Amino acid sequence: MTKKIVFSAKQDHAVVKKLITKLKKIKEFDLTLHDPTKEFFCLSEMPQLIRNTDLLIVKIRNECSIDLLHYAKIYNIPTLHDVDTVLLCKNKIALDYKLRKTIYEHKDALTKFSIPNSWNQTLSDIDRFKKWALFKLPIVIKSHYQHDKYNRFNFLVQKIEEVDKFCERYQQFLYYDVYIQKFIECDGIERKIYVIGDKVFGIKRENPIYIFLRKKPEHIDVSLIEREKLEITEEIVKLSKILSKELNIKIFGFDLVKPINQDIYYLIDLNDFPSFKGIPNIENELKNFIQKYVSSL
């Protein structure tokens, strides 16, 4: 029986392009592609292909993607990730609440993992912010929302004067809430974990903040940082399964750092449908998972 699949994603993404090629070859799929940066809808005349789809897969790119997931929820259209899950992953502060609660509720099983101390703050009153931040340094200021790559940042503040540099560089954010994490002094390695169903993959790379501390470049292109395969431990698999269940998420990635002189890992970020950069032939794993998932509907 043919299944109607709508895949909404920016189609120049390297992994997405390869995945689309694989999905097109599945005879049981009637695949429709939607680019949320180019194709929009008349709200009173949603296309038949959207209304009658058997599965909507969205790789978040912009608000159009979120709108599509809202529509799917209202009209009971099956989705790989529902709008509640995606909105949770989009909002760093809401996500922090959920991750912190999850780690606490599974503390007996997740003894190797923790969450950095964090805060929700505004910079609209700079002097007040500096007084608040002075005794919490070093901190990392992060954008509240993480799906917009043009307005996404991680800014390390080691000295209070560096707040002025942040304000100069990111003036448009001074009237919005920001997400702040305590900076974890670590071994300088970022461990990026990728999950597809019950399979877990990983790479390790130098932490971009440590590259900045060492070289002080004006800009760091994280896509150019060398990556190596990361051996996945039983503890990481256990964490992946718990996160998948608690967040109702099937394809996702998260970042771990290991603090100096401590035998634990800090979970510092999580992202729905990540880039999977550095994982060879990952499009095959994605295709196999989607094909199996559709057959179970």
Secondary structure, 3 states (H helix, E strand, C coil): CCEEEEEECCCCCHHHHHHHHHHHCCCCEEEEEECCCCCCCCCCCCCHHHHCCCEEEECCCCHHHHHHHHHHHHCCCCECCCHHHHHHHHEHHHHHHHHHHHHHHCCCCCCCEECCCEEEEECCCHHHHHHHHHHHCCEEEECCECCCHHHCCEEEECCCCHHHHHHHHCHHHCCCEEEEEECCCEEEEEEEEEEECCEEEEEEEECHHHHHHHHCCCCCCHHHCCEEECCCCHHHHHHHHHHHHHHCCCEEEEEEEEECCCCCEEEEEEEECCCCCCCCCHHHHHHHHHHHHHHCC
